[in-house]
């Protein structure tokens, strides 16, 4: 690992993006932090610096390609050639589809889907001439499986999945030295549940089991180091959801009809004073820094055995084969004692 890797992270002011920036900072990387929220960006830069990295704050709305492209140019000029670009930035609306306005749906799509497209375009424009670099798309189990109350977000994540698969095939066809990979996440304890526009009667929450953003960050860094794999799944719940959807999507529909509404809300009524970051950042000049973690620390898991197994699948397969061989030998010895 080179000492001064140059990394760009979108959505770096909070949640998973913030945790990813912190983790790259701990590697002494040069990290360009892209987000709208100036309070969050400033705090994230301080964390990267304290961790030993070199931060560069760039306020950006990823729905605007010109802003993203200018940010990429600035990152390259001030930090050096970009080695890794991590797309994380998103926004959403928690509401039944019938209660989402057309302009809100469009805004979610422009930030969450086109923001990834814009980031990937800006990154590839600078990586392809060097024939090296990695783009990591931070996805979700919802890239494969839509759930009620999150139609705009699910649609955007599905779009990212299709776009990334098509691009990956093109890069492989070209035998490019540039790689794209995707990390599919489970429910994560991020501030989104406190700042995303919500029309739910009760406070929104991640569907348990909930993981801390550092679990996601470790997976993203591993994907950046090993981008030849097309994607990584994080969390046993992600694996279970994707497998169930592949085998019995109709049954999963009916399961979500019964559980999908309550599982995404706490027992507490939604505060009428909750901010909404759809059009303006909640951590802007008149807001405050929300950090990497959301409001569910007491219920969140700090590790994922499944994620570890996914990162070390060759070792797991070897151990599984060894265990199987040992079991066969034990049975043979029991039948033919010495």
C-alpha angles and dihedrals in degrees: 000000000000115000099234106038113172113228134177118203122187118204087028097149096078149000121008093352090055092050091048091051091050091050094050088047089057086058089056090246126157103247126195107204114208122188142112099244111088094191092053093043092053093050092045090052090053091052093049090050093048090049090057100262133118113245130202116191115211118174106217140164102213092205087074111072093197090059092047093048092049089050090052090051091050093048091052093046096048103031106023137249111346114250100175132021117191118194112205108134117119145142131200149176124239104212143098111279091249090061097051117096119227093244090052093051089049092050093051089050094048094050102035102036106020089040088064091045091050093047092048092048092050092047096047092047087064101033101048096063087055091041091225140088141086134245116199116197111203104216137166142228081257088070085078104024124045119210132195120269092027104070095135094048094043091050091052094047091049088051092051090052093053094043092050094049091051092048093047091055091051093051091048090049089053091047085232123181088220115096134201123194136166133222115207110208135200125220108314131196099242133143092255091097089060099044110028116103106264134185094176117124092230134042112285118241139177114264107256136279089066124194130202117249091246089068088058092045093055089052092049093051091049090050090050089053094045106031096155090090112085094225147346127222118215123200133016089257090060091051092047093048095048094045093047091049091050094049105033113007093160092057089048089053090057092044090054091048087061100039110017098087100047095038091061096051135062123221091258123093116249113261112246087215094060110127122236118216097192096108102014131022118262087217094053126124092294096039133065139247112274098188128208098298129070129210097284104077094128092057099040131102119231095201140034120206088194091055090051090050091049091053091048100036093140091055091045090051091049092049090047091051091047091050090049092050091048090051091051091050091049091052091048092051092048090054095042108031117190 
